[in-house]
Amino acid sequence: MQQALPPIPRNRYRLHTLTIIGGLLLVAALGALVTGCDGSGAQGTAPDRPGRPHEGAQLTFNCSDPAFAAAVEPMIRSWEVRTGAAVTLTRDPMTAADATDLAVLPANRLGEWAEPGHLAPLPLKWRGLVSEMLPPYAERLAAWGDQTQAIPLTGDGVLLVYRADRFADPAAAAEFAKRGKGPLAAPATWDQYADVAAFFAARDKGPSVPPLPADPTALFDLFSRVASSFDRPTLSDKDLSERVKDEELLAFHFEIRTGKPRLLARGFAESARWLAGLAAAGAVPPGASDDPVAALTAGKAVLAIVSLDQLAKLPRENGTVPARFGIAPVPGAQRPLEPGAPPAEKQVVNYVPYFAGGRLGVVRARCPRPELAFELLAELAGPARTAELISTPGLGAGPLRPADLSPDQFPLWLGYGFDPARSQALQDTLRGYLAEAVKNPTLGLRGPDREALTRDAAAALRKLGSGAKPADVLAEAQTAWNALDAKAAGAPLVRWRKRAAGLN
């Protein structure tokens, strides 16, 4: 039998008043419990709300890269709101005498700050964060000697861009096939690159690649990137363990034992030959430029090596990079030349990655709150923040973690404006660029004297574009480096060279 509903109260306001009184009594009872049974608590005083953990703390953050500073500033301001710290963001180049607490540095500038002791080592608390990153950045570029001195903030990326429409021309393909150089396709080796460039230069009666880079660092990096795969065969962990006593195994620009330049070694000789061959074929135009995409877009180049920040400059049509632009991995060498061994032809492409880019977050040794500065850098280096940076194409931020190249992170690379197929090719190309299975990559110049070494080497290399002989150019560069070393008498050059090569 259905029970009767309880009667509706006649005086709703009286009931409401009783409810309020009851609630107040309950709150009072709970308050008594909070203050303790002995009544020692201050009656009627509510517990203080916890404040922000770093209220009132101040940091000065330096970032002289305008695009990167603009990208991270909203992240910094968000961190300020959560923590209560106040961050002053400065954009002028950092100096040893300024008030900077933490900074963003190009990876190749770590040595000039770490060697004199200007940087604080990475605290144990954040080593796990760094260890999950890709080894070239976590184990090599962020370290100086036996200390990890930085938190990587971005990786880098380099690839080949070519005019797919020119390669797809049936007449050009047939003509190229008659040369016996194989099919007209994106080159897998540096020699194939030179063959394709020479073919189009002859066919078009004009240059087929961009001018040599105007920036000395960019020119020297191109020269070193080509030399890397000619200089040594790829080695695995097992290979390295079997040759652990070979102290010259990781030597590149300099000998490990003596610290003397290696610019006359075979790998660099092959690279100089390659550059000179492009010039002799009429493939390289006069002058210099740091915008290879401009030449590709204007049809004045059919292929070029570009960085990720340059890749973002490709034109768009209806929001998409036109299909006439194709992408492919950085070439390798078909003739790896191991130190002390004669040239040996190999059927497979020998690709040894060369790492010289990316950005590092560092903390100055004199920073009064280093733990706080590293906390902010760790915020910027976390997976969520670095994914934001990667998906901002103009920054040229390459992958920093293996997960950045996983299938579920494919959307990160859509910002470059390619269709799905080429976006997938971009992700695959960057995976190949890193070549994680290769355990003996080469590193760019990154010691305290990097700027002078780069300047003098690039000045000599530039002459290859106007017909100078490779042997003469390398001899000039080697002499210039020896002169710089002589001026630095008393400096621990051998230690610098070892540390720049990623050794203790």
C-alpha positions in Angstrom: 0.0 0.0 0.0 1.4 3.4 -1.0 2.4 5.5 2.0 1.2 9.1 2.4 3.6 11.9 1.5 4.8 13.9 4.5 2.9 17.1 4.9 4.3 20.3 3.4 5.4 22.7 6.2 3.0 25.4 6.9 5.8 28.0 7.6 8.5 27.6 5.0 10.4 30.6 6.3 10.6 29.2 9.8 12.0 25.9 8.4 14.6 27.9 6.4 15.6 29.8 9.6 16.0 26.6 11.5 18.1 25.1 8.7 20.4 28.1 8.8 20.8 28.0 12.6 21.5 24.2 12.4 24.1 24.8 9.7 25.8 27.5 11.8 25.9 25.2 14.8 27.4 22.4 12.7 30.2 24.8 11.5 30.9 25.8 15.0 31.2 22.2 16.1 33.6 21.4 13.3 35.6 24.5 14.2 36.0 23.2 17.7 37.3 19.9 16.4 39.8 21.8 14.2 41.1 23.9 17.1 41.6 20.8 19.2 39.8 19.2 22.2 41.8 21.1 24.7 40.5 24.4 23.5 44.1 25.7 22.8 43.3 27.0 19.3 42.3 30.6 18.8 38.5 30.4 18.8 36.8 31.8 15.7 40.1 32.1 13.6 39.9 30.4 10.2 43.0 28.4 9.0 45.3 30.4 6.6 45.0 29.6 2.9 48.3 28.3 1.5 50.0 31.0 -0.6 51.8 30.6 -3.9 55.1 28.7 -3.3 57.5 31.4 -4.6 55.6 34.6 -3.7 58.0 37.6 -4.0 60.9 35.8 -5.7 62.5 37.5 -8.7 64.4 36.1 -11.7 66.0 37.7 -14.7 65.6 35.5 -17.8 67.6 36.3 -20.9 66.6 35.2 -24.4 68.2 37.1 -27.4 66.3 35.0 -29.9 63.3 37.2 -30.7 61.0 34.5 -32.1 61.7 32.1 -29.3 61.3 34.8 -26.6 57.9 35.7 -28.1 56.9 32.0 -28.0 58.0 31.3 -24.4 56.8 34.6 -22.8 53.2 33.4 -22.4 54.5 30.2 -20.8 56.6 32.2 -18.4 53.7 34.5 -17.4 51.6 31.5 -16.7 54.3 30.1 -14.5 54.4 33.4 -12.7 50.7 33.3 -11.9 51.0 29.8 -10.5 54.1 30.3 -8.4 54.1 33.9 -7.4 57.6 34.6 -8.8 58.3 37.6 -10.9 60.3 37.1 -14.1 62.0 39.9 -16.0 62.5 38.8 -19.6 65.5 40.5 -21.3 66.3 40.2 -25.0 69.8 41.8 -25.4 72.7 39.4 -25.8 73.8 38.1 -22.5 77.2 39.2 -21.1 79.3 37.8 -18.2 78.7 41.1 -16.2 75.0 41.4 -16.5 72.3 40.4 -14.0 71.0 37.4 -15.9 69.9 34.5 -13.7 68.9 32.0 -16.4 69.1 32.1 -20.2 68.4 30.4 -23.5 71.5 29.6 -25.5 72.1 28.1 -28.9 73.6 24.6 -28.3 76.9 25.6 -29.9 77.5 28.3 -27.3 77.5 26.1 -24.2 81.3 25.8 -24.0 82.0 29.5 -23.9 79.8 29.8 -20.8 80.5 26.5 -19.1 84.3 26.3 -19.5 84.9 29.5 -17.4 82.5 28.3 -14.7 79.7 30.8 -15.5 77.0 28.1 -15.3 75.4 26.0 -12.5 75.3 22.3 -13.0 72.0 20.5 -13.4 70.6 19.5 -10.0 69.9 15.8 -9.4 66.2 16.6 -9.2 65.9 17.3 -12.9 68.2 14.7 -14.3 65.2 12.4 -14.9 63.6 15.0 -17.0 66.7 15.3 -19.2 67.4 11.6 -19.4 64.1 11.0 -21.2 65.2 13.2 -24.0 67.0 12.2 -27.2 70.7 11.3 -26.5 72.3 13.8 -28.9 70.8 16.6 -26.8 70.6 15.1 -23.4 74.0 13.3 -23.3 76.1 15.4 -25.6 75.0 18.9 -26.4 73.7 19.6 -22.8 77.0 18.3 -21.2 80.4 19.9 -20.8 83.0 17.6 -19.5 81.5 15.4 -16.8 78.7 17.8 -15.9 75.3 18.3 -17.4 75.1 22.1 -17.6 71.8 22.7 -19.3 68.3 21.5 -19.9 67.5 21.1 -23.6 64.5 23.1 -24.7 64.3 22.3 -28.4 66.0 19.9 -30.8 66.8 20.8 -34.4 66.2 19.3 -37.8 67.7 19.5 -41.3 66.4 17.9 -44.5 66.6 18.0 -48.3 63.9 20.0 -50.2 63.7 19.5 -54.0 61.5 20.6 -56.8 59.4 17.5 -57.4 57.9 19.0 -60.5 61.3 19.3 -62.2 62.2 15.7 -61.2 58.9 14.4 -62.6 59.5 15.9 -66.0 59.6 12.9 -68.4 62.0 14.6 -70.8 64.4 15.5 -67.9 64.2 11.9 -66.5 65.0 10.4 -69.9 67.9 12.7 -70.4 69.3 12.0 -67.0 68.9 8.2 -67.5 71.2 8.4 -70.5 74.0 9.5 -68.2 74.0 6.2 -66.5 73.6 7.7 -63.1 70.4 5.9 -62.2 66.8 7.3 -62.1 66.2 11.0 -61.6 65.1 11.0 -57.9 65.8 12.7 -54.6 69.5 12.0 -54.0 70.4 9.5 -51.2 74.1 10.4 -51.3 76.1 13.6 -51.5 77.6 12.4 -54.8 74.1 11.8 -56.2 73.2 15.3 -55.0 76.2 16.7 -57.0 75.2 14.6 -60.1 71.7 16.0 -60.1 72.9 19.5 -59.5 75.3 19.3 -62.4 72.7 17.8 -64.7 70.2 20.6 -64.1 72.9 23.3 -64.3 73.9 22.0 -67.7 70.3 21.5 -68.9 69.1 24.9 -67.7 72.4 26.7 -68.5 72.3 28.2 -65.0 72.7 27.5 -61.3 70.7 24.7 -59.8 71.4 25.1 -56.0 71.2 28.1 -53.7 74.2 30.4 -53.2 76.6 29.4 -50.4 75.3 30.5 -47.0 76.3 34.1 -46.0 76.4 33.2 -42.3 79.8 31.7 -41.5 78.3 29.2 -39.1 75.8 28.0 -41.7 78.5 27.6 -44.3 80.8 25.7 -41.9 77.9 23.5 -40.7 77.1 22.5 -44.3 80.8 21.7 -44.9 80.9 19.6 -41.7 77.6 17.9 -42.3 78.8 16.6 -45.7 82.2 15.6 -44.1 80.5 13.7 -41.3 79.3 10.7 -43.4 82.6 10.6 -45.3 84.7 10.8 -42.2 83.7 7.5 -40.5 81.5 4.4 -40.8 78.4 4.2 -38.6 79.0 2.3 -35.3 76.7 0.6 -32.9 77.0 0.3 -29.1 78.6 -3.1 -29.7 81.1 -1.7 -32.2 82.1 1.0 -29.7 82.5 -1.5 -26.8 84.8 -3.5 -29.0 87.0 -0.5 -29.7 86.9 1.2 -26.4 90.6 1.8 -26.3 90.6 3.7 -29.6 90.7 7.3 -28.2 90.5 8.8 -31.7 87.2 7.0 -32.5 85.1 10.1 -31.9 87.6 12.7 -33.2 86.1 15.0 -35.9 87.3 18.6 -36.2 90.3 17.9 -33.9 92.4 15.0 -32.7 91.4 13.8 -29.3 94.9 13.1 -27.9 96.7 16.2 -29.2 93.9 18.6 -29.8 95.3 19.4 -33.3 93.0 20.2 -36.3 91.9 17.4 -38.6 90.9 19.6 -41.5 93.2 17.8 -43.8 91.6 14.4 -43.0 89.9 12.5 -45.8 86.3 13.3 -44.7 86.9 17.0 -45.0 88.8 16.6 -48.2 85.8 14.8 -49.7 83.5 17.6 -48.5 85.8 20.3 -50.0 85.9 18.2 -53.2 82.1 18.1 -53.2 81.7 21.9 -52.8 84.3 22.6 -55.4 82.6 20.2 -57.8 79.3 22.0 -57.5 81.0 25.3 -58.3 82.9 23.8 -61.2 79.6 22.4 -62.7 78.1 25.9 -62.7 75.5 24.8 -60.1 76.4 27.4 -57.5 75.5 31.0 -58.2 77.8 33.9 -57.2 77.1 35.7 -54.0 75.8 34.4 -50.7 72.4 34.0 -49.1 70.9 32.5 -46.0 67.5 31.9 -47.6 67.7 28.7 -49.7 63.8 28.6 -49.9 63.8 31.8 -51.9 65.9 30.2 -54.6 63.7 27.0 -54.6 60.5 29.1 -54.7 61.7 31.2 -57.6 62.8 28.2 -59.6 66.5 29.2 -59.3 67.3 26.0 -57.4 66.1 22.5 -57.9 67.3 21.1 -54.5 68.7 22.5 -51.3 69.6 21.5 -47.7 67.3 23.4 -45.4 66.7 23.7 -41.6 63.3 23.5 -40.0 63.0 27.2 -39.6 63.8 27.7 -43.3 61.3 25.0 -44.2 58.5 27.0 -42.7 59.1 29.7 -45.3 57.9 27.6 -48.2 54.9 29.2 -50.0 51.3 28.2 -49.4 48.5 27.9 -51.8 45.1 27.6 -50.2 46.9 26.9 -46.9 49.0 24.1 -48.2 52.6 23.9 -49.5 52.3 23.1 -53.2 53.0 19.6 -54.4 55.9 20.9 -56.5 58.0 20.9 -53.3 59.2 17.5 -52.1 61.2 16.5 -49.0 63.8 13.8 -48.4 66.4 12.9 -45.8 69.8 14.5 -45.6 72.1 12.5 -47.9 74.9 10.3 -46.7 78.1 8.9 -48.3 78.6 5.8 -50.3 82.3 5.8 -49.6 82.8 6.0 -45.8 86.4 6.7 -45.1 87.6 5.4 -41.7 90.8 7.1 -40.4 93.8 5.2 -41.5 91.9 3.0 -44.0 91.8 3.3 -47.8 88.5 4.3 -49.5 86.1 1.4 -49.7 82.9 1.3 -51.8 79.8 0.2 -49.9 76.5 -0.7 -51.4 74.5 1.0 -48.6 74.4 4.6 -47.7 76.6 5.5 -44.8 74.8 8.3 -42.9 76.5 9.7 -39.8 74.4 12.5 -38.2 76.0 15.8 -37.4 74.5 17.7 -34.5 75.1 21.4 -34.0 71.7 23.0 -33.4 68.9 23.2 -30.8 68.5 25.4 -27.8 69.5 25.0 -24.2 68.3 26.5 -21.0 71.1 27.4 -18.6 71.4 28.9 -15.1 74.1 31.3 -14.1 76.4 30.1 -11.3 75.8 33.3 -9.4 72.0 33.1 -9.5 70.8 33.5 -5.9 67.9 31.1 -6.5 69.3 28.3 -8.8 66.6 25.8 -7.7 63.9 28.2 -8.8 65.6 29.0 -12.1 65.9 25.3 -12.9 62.2 24.9 -12.0 61.2 27.4 -14.6 63.5 25.8 -17.2 62.0 22.4 -16.4 58.5 23.9 -17.0 59.5 25.1 -20.4 61.2 21.7 -21.2 58.2 19.6 -20.2 56.5 17.4 -22.8 53.5 19.7 -23.1 55.5 22.9 -23.5 58.0 21.4 -26.0 55.1 20.1 -28.0 53.8 23.6 -28.3 57.2 24.8 -29.5 57.5 22.0 -32.0 54.1 22.9 -33.5 55.1 26.5 -34.0 56.9 26.1 -37.4 58.7 29.5 -37.5 60.8 28.5 -34.4 62.5 25.6 -36.2 62.1 23.4 -33.1 63.0 19.8 -33.8 62.1 16.7 -31.9 63.4 16.5 -28.3 61.9 13.2 -27.2 61.3 9.9 -29.0 57.6 10.4 -28.4 57.7 13.5 -30.6 58.2 11.2 -33.6 55.6 8.6 -32.6 52.5 8.1 -34.7 50.2 9.7 -32.1 52.3 12.9 -32.3 51.9 13.2 -36.0 49.7 16.3 -35.6 52.7 18.2 -34.3 54.1 18.4 -37.8 51.0 19.6 -39.6 51.9 23.2 -38.9 54.5 23.1 -41.7 51.6 23.2 -44.2 52.2 19.9 -46.0 49.4 17.5 -47.0 49.1 14.4 -44.8 51.4 12.3 -47.0 54.2 14.8 -46.9 53.6 15.6 -43.2 54.2 11.9 -42.6 57.3 12.0 -44.8 58.5 15.0 -42.7 58.2 13.0 -39.5 59.9 10.0 -41.0 62.7 12.2 -42.4 63.4 13.7 -39.0 63.5 10.2 -37.5 66.1 9.4 -40.1 67.9 12.6 -39.4 68.4 11.6 -35.8 69.5 8.1 -36.7 69.3 6.9 -33.1 71.0 3.6 -33.9 74.2 5.4 -34.9 76.3 5.8 -31.7 79.2 7.8 -33.1 77.6 11.0 -34.5 79.7 14.1 -35.0 79.2 17.4 -33.1 79.6 20.9 -34.3 82.2 23.3 -32.9 81.1 24.3 -29.4 84.2 25.3 -27.4 85.1 28.7 -26.1 86.9 29.6 -29.3 84.1 28.4 -31.6 83.4 31.8 -33.1 87.0 32.5 -34.2 87.4 28.9 -35.6 84.2 29.2 -37.5 85.0 32.6 -38.9 88.5 31.6 -40.2 87.4 28.3 -41.6 84.4 29.8 -43.4 86.5 32.5 -44.9 88.7 29.9 -46.6 85.8 27.6 -47.6 84.0 30.5 -49.3 86.8 30.5 -51.9 85.6 27.1 -53.2 82.6 28.8 -54.8 85.0 30.8 -57.0 87.2 28.0 -58.3 89.8 27.6 -55.6 91.4 24.2 -55.3 90.1 22.1 -52.4 93.6 21.2 -51.1 94.6 24.9 -51.0 91.5 25.9 -49.2 91.9 23.2 -46.6 95.5 24.1 -46.1 94.5 27.7 -45.6 91.9 26.8 -43.0 94.2 24.4 -41.2 96.9 27.1 -41.0 94.4 29.6 -39.7 93.3 27.2 -37.0 96.9 26.5 -36.0 97.5 30.2 -35.7 94.5 30.6 -33.5 95.8 27.8 -31.3 99.2 29.5 -31.1 97.6 32.7 -29.9 95.8 30.8 -27.2 99.1 29.5 -25.7 98.5 28.4 -22.2 94.8 27.7 -22.7 93.8 24.0 -22.0 93.1 23.3 -25.7 93.2 19.5 -25.4 90.6 19.7 -22.7 88.4 22.0 -24.7 88.6 19.7 -27.7 87.7 16.6 -25.7 84.8 18.3 -24.0 83.5 19.8 -27.3 83.5 16.2 -28.7 81.3 15.1 -25.9 84.1 13.5 -23.8 85.2 14.1 -20.2 
